[in-house]
């Protein structure tokens, strides 16, 4: 989970650095921020190869809605260890999602 999360954080960084946090101070408008509740993962699959993608929504403070997708990893499943790495990454994402859902249920 840590490795998949690290990849997500690196890939989700905006061109000018990491995605900024929402500011509550007055002044110029805040830059766009990622809606962390909108994160979704998908897998595209062809024989012998799989790609893991992450999707997220970015709010531009009412100006426009922006949806992002980025490739986290490509797995050539015929290579030694890549099928196992793919399975580990998927398991980590599922564990992260389960933990996230459990945390939200405990808050309510």
Secondary structure, DSSP 4 states (H G I P E B T S, - for coil): -HHHHHHHHHHT-BTTBSPPPPP-SSSSPPPPEEEEEEEEEEEEEETTEEEEEEEEEEE-TTS-EEEEEEEEEEEETTSTTHHHHHHHHHHHHHHHHHHHHHHHHHH-
